[in-house]
Amino acid sequence: MRTPTALLAVTATVIASFGAAAAAQAADDHRSDVPPPGDSRVLADGLMTPLSLGVNRDGDVFVSQDFAGKLTKIDSDGHKTDIAQAGPDRSLGAVSTRGDTVYFVETANDHTYSKLMSVSSDGGDTEEVADLYEHEADENPDQDNTYGFVDLPDSCANQIDQTKFPFIPATYDGVVDTNPFATLPLENEIYVADAGANAILRVNHDGTVETVAVLPPRDPIETTAELVASVGYPECAIGYDYRFEPVPTDVELGPDGWLYVTSLPGGPESDILGARGSVFKVNPDDGDIELVADGFVGATNLTVSQRTGTIWVTELFGGDNDKGQVSVIPAGSDDPEEYLDLRSPAAIELRHGSLYVTTDAFVLDASGAPQPIGTVTEVPLGGDGHSDDSGDH
């Protein structure tokens, strides 16, 4: 796919607010075996598109300001310090931590450059860990996937305007495209969810990159007049099935040793075609893929309890009026439930018995540009047995 943020930009502005009252109501609504959320507190605000974050063992938060190309450290007092800056015409994202090291990915806006980088949690010189674009250019992991219309007649396909930008053919195979959206550092390797490659990658200790799994194309959706008009396809395409890209946006380790992955549906991120976001699990040893749950709107991130297997998912455009929400999948369930009513939540981590969530992460102004109003919010969890980490595994 071209980029998740490009797809997000065509979705309507999300507006809402949240507070302790909403959290209390959510606590009444979800199952008793899921810990209730406590009163939230904002750790930092004024962030530009905070689409990923990591929390280290000391409680320091490291958050990306993707469109500004910054990696920002937030200490326990809420003080913000920029510790890394992407180069010109590059974004910075896919933040994670392990020990005293922070990992992130720097990506060119045209997706012809993408490198996994590291920096000390105290700042300093950045170091290259792996060249992710080189792997995509050499291997193109999803080249055997076919996307687009199913059995659309040539007479209709030939009417598609090739001068439109971005031009999307009627039917196409996976192209060379890299947009790493999340990283997961473990003891001997780092896993990467690449939303451009539609694949989960593994970076080994020597910097070599290999493909763990390629997510399959989504089940075909019958196109509507609204969808055809929004993309600029000819009217003759209405009613034909269309197969979207799977678009992985996060990767986390579950207590069963599998990798858990959120997936955008590769098309409209609103619910005009239904709530089509998903959570998958991937066996890191053989690449086997299983569906855990679906029914999300804009599933951009997840975190998994290492003790209970409970999964929390940020839905950038979920909830009432597409304002955004955090959903929870109780352990052993495939049925997501509303957990927190938040505005435009993007990233989430479980650490020290609290959820850390970025909110107001993609709220557009009147001109359609994202605003620098993002926050990092801490939500403590009630009950016992949830002080586990999803950071240093």
C-alpha positions, 0 to 999 in steps of 0.5 A: 500500500502507499501509506497508512497515513495517506489513507487516514487523511481521507477520513473525516476529522475526529472530534470528542473528549474523554475523562474520568466519567467516561472511564467509569462508565466503560468500567461498568460495561466490560467484563468483570475479568478485565481490569477496570481503568482508573482515572487518567492523567495527561503526561504531555501534550502539544505533540504532532501526530504521536503515532507510536510510543515505548515505555522503558523500565524506568517509566520514561516515555519515548514517543514519535512525532511522525510528521515532524520527524522527531523522537521525544522523551517524556520523563516522569515530571512530564518534561519533554526532550527531543533525542532524535531528528529525522532527515529532511523529507523523512518521517520518524516512527515505529518507536520501541524500547529495550533496556537503555536503548530506544529503537525507531524507524526513519522513512523517506516520504516517497518510501525509497528509504527506510532504516531501523535506528537506535539511540540511547535513552539519554540521547546521543548519536543514533546508530543504524541497525538495519536497512529495511528498504534494501530488504523490500527492494530485494525481496518484495515479500507480498509480490505474490499477493494480488489486490484490487478488483476481482474479474472486472472486465477489461472494457471497464478497467481500461476506463480507469484514469491513469493520470490520477494521483495516486494511480491505483490499477484495477488489479495489481500485485504487491509492489516495492513499498516499505513503511515500517509502522512498529518495532518489537525488540526481543533478546535476539531479534527485532520484529518489524510490522511493515505497513508498506510491505504488508509483512512482518519482518525479523532483524537479526543481531547482525543486521540481516533482515528476513520475512517472517510472514506476509499477511494475506489479502483481505476478503473481497468487498463488493464496491459501492457507488460511494466507494467508486466515486471516492477513488475516482473509478468509473461507474462501470466498476460498481458492484464488483468485488475488490480485494484490499491490502492487509496493512500491519500496523503493530506487532507485540509478543503474546504470552503464548510466544506468538506475535500479535498484529493489528491490521488496517483494512487497506482501504477506507479507514472509516466504517463505510464498508464496515468495521474491517480492522483485525488482530492476527497472531503470527507464529514466529517460527513458521509464519503461520497466521491466525485471526484473533478478532475483527470488527475494528475501525482504524486499528493502529496499535495493540498491547498484550498482557504477558500474564493474562493474554488480555489485548487492548487495541487503539481504534483511531476512528472507532466508537460513536461518531468515529471519534476513536476508542480503545477496545479490549479483547478478554483472554480467550475471546474473539469479541472486542468490547469498548474499554475507553472512550478516547479521542483519536488514540493511536499508540498504546503500551502496557507498563507498570500496571498502566496503559500509556496511550497517545490521544488526539494523534490525528485530528485535522484542522479546517484545511485537512492538516493534522494539528500539534495537539497530541497527548500522552496519557497514562491510565492505571489499571485496577485489580491485581495481576496487571503490573506486567510489562509489554516492553522488555520481554 
